[in-house]
Amino acid sequence: MLGRWVELGLPASEFWAQTPRQILLIFEAQVRRRVREHDERMHHAWHVAALVRLGVASLLDPKGHEFPPLDRLLSTAQEARRPKTDDELRELFIEWLGPPPPKPES
């Protein structure tokens, strides 16, 4: 267990001060952190690849594919957007899912 502790980058001197339960909790937290970091790296890599594809497509067909400006991709752009109205949301859902089914006659 000490080897695993050190492998996780934790100081060996702190290992012996922990209870078995604390060690287990620390190991579980380290695994969750590593999974989250992996997901963040994959998220980043996916977006880089998507932007590269979009950039190449915009070079091949400038009118068909517009490369988004950086300010539209930043998180601050999300904050600046106003909330959608009910009508806008309804239109968006219809665009995604199609028109709602007709109401049954009673």
HUSULQUI-V701625 format. One record per backbone hydrogen bond with DSSP energy under -0.5 kcal/mol. NH is the residue of the N-H (numbers start at 1). CO is the residue of the C=O. E is the energy in kcal/mol with one decimal. If there is no record, write none. Layout:
nh:NH co:CO e:E
nh:NH co:CO e:E
This chain:
nh:5 co:1 e:-2.6
nh:6 co:2 e:-2.5
nh:7 co:3 e:-2.5
nh:8 co:4 e:-1.6
nh:9 co:6 e:-2.1
nh:10 co:5 e:-1.8
nh:14 co:11 e:-1.5
nh:15 co:11 e:-0.6
nh:15 co:12 e:-1.0
nh:16 co:12 e:-0.7
nh:17 co:14 e:-0.8
nh:18 co:15 e:-1.7
nh:23 co:19 e:-2.5
nh:24 co:20 e:-2.3
nh:25 co:21 e:-2.4
nh:26 co:22 e:-2.5
nh:27 co:23 e:-2.8
nh:28 co:24 e:-2.6
nh:29 co:25 e:-2.3
nh:30 co:26 e:-2.4
nh:31 co:27 e:-2.2
nh:32 co:28 e:-2.4
nh:33 co:29 e:-2.4
nh:34 co:30 e:-2.5
nh:35 co:31 e:-2.5
nh:36 co:32 e:-2.5
nh:37 co:33 e:-2.7
nh:38 co:34 e:-2.4
nh:39 co:35 e:-2.6
nh:40 co:36 e:-2.3
nh:41 co:37 e:-2.3
nh:42 co:38 e:-2.6
nh:43 co:39 e:-2.5
nh:44 co:40 e:-2.3
nh:45 co:41 e:-2.8
nh:46 co:42 e:-2.6
nh:47 co:43 e:-2.0
nh:48 co:44 e:-2.4
nh:49 co:45 e:-2.5
nh:50 co:46 e:-2.5
nh:51 co:47 e:-2.6
nh:52 co:48 e:-2.3
nh:53 co:49 e:-2.6
nh:54 co:50 e:-2.6
nh:55 co:51 e:-2.7
nh:56 co:52 e:-2.7
nh:57 co:53 e:-2.7
nh:58 co:54 e:-2.4
nh:59 co:55 e:-1.4
nh:60 co:56 e:-2.0
nh:61 co:57 e:-2.7
nh:64 co:61 e:-0.8
nh:65 co:61 e:-1.7
nh:67 co:65 e:-0.5
nh:72 co:69 e:-1.3
nh:73 co:69 e:-0.7
nh:73 co:70 e:-1.5
nh:74 co:70 e:-1.3
nh:77 co:74 e:-1.4
nh:78 co:74 e:-0.7
nh:79 co:75 e:-1.3
nh:80 co:76 e:-1.5
nh:81 co:77 e:-0.9
nh:89 co:85 e:-2.5
nh:90 co:86 e:-2.6
nh:91 co:87 e:-2.4
nh:92 co:88 e:-2.2
nh:93 co:89 e:-2.6
nh:94 co:90 e:-2.3
nh:95 co:91 e:-2.2
nh:96 co:92 e:-2.1
nh:97 co:93 e:-3.5
nh:98 co:94 e:-2.2
